[in-house]
Amino acid sequence: MGTGYLVLAGIIMLFSWLVSSRLKSKFEFYSKLHLQNHMSGAEIAQKMLADNGIYDVRVISTPGQLTDHYNPVNKTVNLSEAVYNQRNAAAAAVAAHECGHAVQHAVGYQWLTMRSKLVPFVNVASSYMQWVLLGGILLLNSFPQLLLAGIVLFAATTIFSLVTLPVEYDASNRALAWLKNKNMLNHAEYAGAEDSLKWAARTYVVAALGSIATLLYYISIYMGGSRRD
């Protein structure tokens, strides 16, 4: 199982690198596709919120790259500086996607609600699980319960990764539906936004698969130790 896991992990890492590289190249390409309506990412976001009757969410600029996110706690759509200011298909896609999360929050989308409830536990699990897992492996013969505790913590992060998938795909679907129904983009711009979001979603799929594979690996170690006992 150890060799098999290493091979599987290598494949997943390679696939993750390929998807991330492809995503980066897609966004760079569509960042050069300027919008005919000349709207910035911030303006796209503000209009999508207004069109969905959401007036208590602020659109703000946040430093860095790939830092775009929706914060349900303070109800803010946080757009990276490039997305906030630029007027291209990539910026439109990201801005609309993050507003898709705001719409999910407004309508009580169940998967987003579930993910939000998992966040506090996952934050704790992420802080301690590596140490618990390492200690559990080292003390497997004398204290297997420690590894089991680590597996439970890691399982929480895996569940979070799986719950994230429908949340991200639904946000993209809401974004694309709005962009299309409101005629915000022309055909080429819409195709670029759609392609960008598809590749972005695939990064979450790879992350979930990697988490599942790693969880199964730790379970196999625990089961192997139990059989020796």
C-alpha positions, 0 to 999 in steps of 0.5 A: 500500500505504501508504494501504491500510495506513493505512485497515486500521490505522484499522479495526483501531484502531477495532475494538480500541477498540470491543472494549476499551470493550465488555469494560470495560462487561461487567466493570463490569456483571458486577461487580455480579452477586454470587455466591450462594456468597459466594466471593471470587476468591481462594477460587474460584482456590484451590478450582479449583487444589485440584480439579485436584490442584495444591498448589504454586501460590500465589494472591496479590494484586497491585496495579492493575487488569487486572494478573491473570496466571499466572506459570509461573516462580514458580508464582503466580496473581496476581489484581488486588486487586478480583478477589482480594477481590470476590465477583461473576461477573466476579471468578470468571471472571478467577480461574478463567481464570488458574487455567486457565493453572496447569492448562495448566502442570501438564499440559504444554499444548504451546501454553503451553510454546511461548509460555513458550519465546518470552518471552525472545526476544520481550522482546529483540525488543520492546526493539529492534525499533522502533529497528531498523525506523525505522533500516531505513526511513531506510537502506532504499536503502543498507542494506536488511538493517537493515529485514529484521532489524527485520522478523524481530524484529517477526515474533517478536512476531507469532508470539507474538501468534498462539501466545497465542490458543490459550493464552487460549481454552483457559484460558477453556474450562478455567475455564468447564468447571470452573465448570460441572461443579463447580456453582460458579455459578448459571445467570445467574452462569455466563452472565456469566462466559462472556460476560466471558471471550469479550470478553476473548479478543477483545482478543487476536484484535484484537491478533493481527490488528493485528500481522499487518497491521503486519508485512505493511506492513513487508514491503511496504516492504522488497519495494518497496525491493528492487524499486527496486534 
